[in-house]
Amino acid sequence: MLGEVLYPLVEKIEHGGAAKVTGMLLEMDQPEVLHLIESPEALKTKVAEAMDVLRNVSPTDQLASLSLNDNLES
């Protein structure tokens, strides 16, 4: 339910990474997520932080993630 409310708000800020960022934010405690929904400035800050994390993931980490997913599908 929180994701359904949070996703459109995140999408307005960061269209391309909205799904991934929303997932990251939903890992936070519920009161923190509720605060983000109520505070556009706090949400912008957290979205920017999440995008920084995503940009700084090394290509090796991304490849490891892909290979793990491939093994799960087999």
CNS distance restraints for C-alpha pairs under 8 A (distance, minus, plus):
assign (resid   1 and name CA) (resid   5 and name CA) 6.75 0.50 0.50
assign (resid   2 and name CA) (resid   6 and name CA) 5.93 0.50 0.50
assign (resid   2 and name CA) (resid  26 and name CA) 7.71 0.50 0.50
assign (resid   2 and name CA) (resid  33 and name CA) 7.82 0.50 0.50
assign (resid   2 and name CA) (resid  34 and name CA) 7.95 0.50 0.50
assign (resid   3 and name CA) (resid   7 and name CA) 5.64 0.50 0.50
assign (resid   3 and name CA) (resid  22 and name CA) 6.87 0.50 0.50
assign (resid   3 and name CA) (resid  23 and name CA) 7.81 0.50 0.50
assign (resid   3 and name CA) (resid  26 and name CA) 6.90 0.50 0.50
assign (resid   4 and name CA) (resid   8 and name CA) 7.36 0.50 0.50
assign (resid   5 and name CA) (resid   9 and name CA) 7.19 0.50 0.50
assign (resid   5 and name CA) (resid  37 and name CA) 7.59 0.50 0.50
assign (resid   6 and name CA) (resid  10 and name CA) 6.23 0.50 0.50
assign (resid   6 and name CA) (resid  22 and name CA) 6.74 0.50 0.50
assign (resid   6 and name CA) (resid  37 and name CA) 6.29 0.50 0.50
assign (resid   7 and name CA) (resid  11 and name CA) 5.98 0.50 0.50
assign (resid   7 and name CA) (resid  18 and name CA) 6.56 0.50 0.50
assign (resid   7 and name CA) (resid  19 and name CA) 6.92 0.50 0.50
assign (resid   7 and name CA) (resid  22 and name CA) 5.73 0.50 0.50
assign (resid   8 and name CA) (resid  12 and name CA) 6.35 0.50 0.50
assign (resid   9 and name CA) (resid  13 and name CA) 6.90 0.50 0.50
assign (resid   9 and name CA) (resid  37 and name CA) 7.63 0.50 0.50
assign (resid  10 and name CA) (resid  14 and name CA) 5.93 0.50 0.50
assign (resid  10 and name CA) (resid  15 and name CA) 7.34 0.50 0.50
assign (resid  10 and name CA) (resid  18 and name CA) 5.61 0.50 0.50
assign (resid  10 and name CA) (resid  21 and name CA) 7.44 0.50 0.50
assign (resid  10 and name CA) (resid  22 and name CA) 6.64 0.50 0.50
assign (resid  10 and name CA) (resid  43 and name CA) 7.65 0.50 0.50
assign (resid  10 and name CA) (resid  47 and name CA) 7.08 0.50 0.50
assign (resid  11 and name CA) (resid  15 and name CA) 4.41 0.50 0.50
assign (resid  11 and name CA) (resid  16 and name CA) 7.60 0.50 0.50
assign (resid  11 and name CA) (resid  17 and name CA) 7.69 0.50 0.50
assign (resid  11 and name CA) (resid  18 and name CA) 4.88 0.50 0.50
assign (resid  11 and name CA) (resid  19 and name CA) 7.95 0.50 0.50
assign (resid  13 and name CA) (resid  44 and name CA) 6.90 0.50 0.50
assign (resid  13 and name CA) (resid  47 and name CA) 7.58 0.50 0.50
assign (resid  14 and name CA) (resid  18 and name CA) 5.64 0.50 0.50
assign (resid  14 and name CA) (resid  47 and name CA) 7.44 0.50 0.50
assign (resid  17 and name CA) (resid  21 and name CA) 5.96 0.50 0.50
assign (resid  17 and name CA) (resid  51 and name CA) 7.70 0.50 0.50
assign (resid  18 and name CA) (resid  22 and name CA) 5.83 0.50 0.50
assign (resid  19 and name CA) (resid  23 and name CA) 6.23 0.50 0.50
assign (resid  20 and name CA) (resid  24 and name CA) 6.30 0.50 0.50
assign (resid  21 and name CA) (resid  25 and name CA) 6.16 0.50 0.50
assign (resid  21 and name CA) (resid  47 and name CA) 6.62 0.50 0.50
assign (resid  21 and name CA) (resid  50 and name CA) 6.09 0.50 0.50
assign (resid  21 and name CA) (resid  51 and name CA) 7.13 0.50 0.50
assign (resid  22 and name CA) (resid  26 and name CA) 6.10 0.50 0.50
assign (resid  23 and name CA) (resid  27 and name CA) 6.68 0.50 0.50
assign (resid  24 and name CA) (resid  28 and name CA) 7.53 0.50 0.50
assign (resid  24 and name CA) (resid  50 and name CA) 7.22 0.50 0.50
assign (resid  25 and name CA) (resid  33 and name CA) 6.88 0.50 0.50
assign (resid  25 and name CA) (resid  46 and name CA) 7.81 0.50 0.50
assign (resid  25 and name CA) (resid  50 and name CA) 7.99 0.50 0.50
assign (resid  26 and name CA) (resid  30 and name CA) 7.71 0.50 0.50
assign (resid  26 and name CA) (resid  33 and name CA) 6.71 0.50 0.50
assign (resid  28 and name CA) (resid  32 and name CA) 6.44 0.50 0.50
assign (resid  28 and name CA) (resid  33 and name CA) 6.42 0.50 0.50
assign (resid  29 and name CA) (resid  33 and name CA) 6.45 0.50 0.50
assign (resid  30 and name CA) (resid  34 and name CA) 6.15 0.50 0.50
assign (resid  31 and name CA) (resid  35 and name CA) 6.22 0.50 0.50
assign (resid  32 and name CA) (resid  36 and name CA) 6.38 0.50 0.50
assign (resid  33 and name CA) (resid  37 and name CA) 6.35 0.50 0.50
assign (resid  34 and name CA) (resid  38 and name CA) 6.33 0.50 0.50
assign (resid  35 and name CA) (resid  39 and name CA) 5.94 0.50 0.50
assign (resid  35 and name CA) (resid  42 and name CA) 7.68 0.50 0.50
assign (resid  36 and name CA) (resid  40 and name CA) 6.67 0.50 0.50
assign (resid  36 and name CA) (resid  42 and name CA) 5.61 0.50 0.50
assign (resid  36 and name CA) (resid  43 and name CA) 4.74 0.50 0.50
assign (resid  37 and name CA) (resid  43 and name CA) 6.94 0.50 0.50
assign (resid  39 and name CA) (resid  43 and name CA) 6.23 0.50 0.50
assign (resid  40 and name CA) (resid  44 and name CA) 6.15 0.50 0.50
assign (resid  41 and name CA) (resid  45 and name CA) 6.32 0.50 0.50
assign (resid  42 and name CA) (resid  46 and name CA) 6.28 0.50 0.50
assign (resid  43 and name CA) (resid  47 and name CA) 6.00 0.50 0.50
assign (resid  44 and name CA) (resid  48 and name CA) 6.13 0.50 0.50
assign (resid  45 and name CA) (resid  49 and name CA) 6.27 0.50 0.50
assign (resid  46 and name CA) (resid  50 and name CA) 6.10 0.50 0.50
assign (resid  47 and name CA) (resid  51 and name CA) 6.13 0.50 0.50
assign (resid  48 and name CA) (resid  52 and name CA) 6.20 0.50 0.50
assign (resid  49 and name CA) (resid  53 and name CA) 6.37 0.50 0.50
assign (resid  50 and name CA) (resid  54 and name CA) 6.28 0.50 0.50
assign (resid  51 and name CA) (resid  55 and name CA) 6.05 0.50 0.50
assign (resid  52 and name CA) (resid  56 and name CA) 6.14 0.50 0.50
assign (resid  53 and name CA) (resid  57 and name CA) 6.41 0.50 0.50
assign (resid  57 and name CA) (resid  61 and name CA) 6.36 0.50 0.50
assign (resid  57 and name CA) (resid  62 and name CA) 7.00 0.50 0.50
assign (resid  58 and name CA) (resid  62 and name CA) 6.53 0.50 0.50
assign (resid  59 and name CA) (resid  63 and name CA) 6.16 0.50 0.50
assign (resid  60 and name CA) (resid  64 and name CA) 6.12 0.50 0.50
assign (resid  61 and name CA) (resid  65 and name CA) 6.20 0.50 0.50
assign (resid  62 and name CA) (resid  66 and name CA) 6.30 0.50 0.50
assign (resid  63 and name CA) (resid  67 and name CA) 6.17 0.50 0.50
assign (resid  64 and name CA) (resid  68 and name CA) 6.18 0.50 0.50
assign (resid  65 and name CA) (resid  69 and name CA) 6.30 0.50 0.50
assign (resid  66 and name CA) (resid  70 and name CA) 6.18 0.50 0.50
assign (resid  67 and name CA) (resid  71 and name CA) 6.29 0.50 0.50
assign (resid  68 and name CA) (resid  72 and name CA) 6.43 0.50 0.50
assign (resid  69 and name CA) (resid  73 and name CA) 6.47 0.50 0.50
assign (resid  70 and name CA) (resid  74 and name CA) 6.58 0.50 0.50
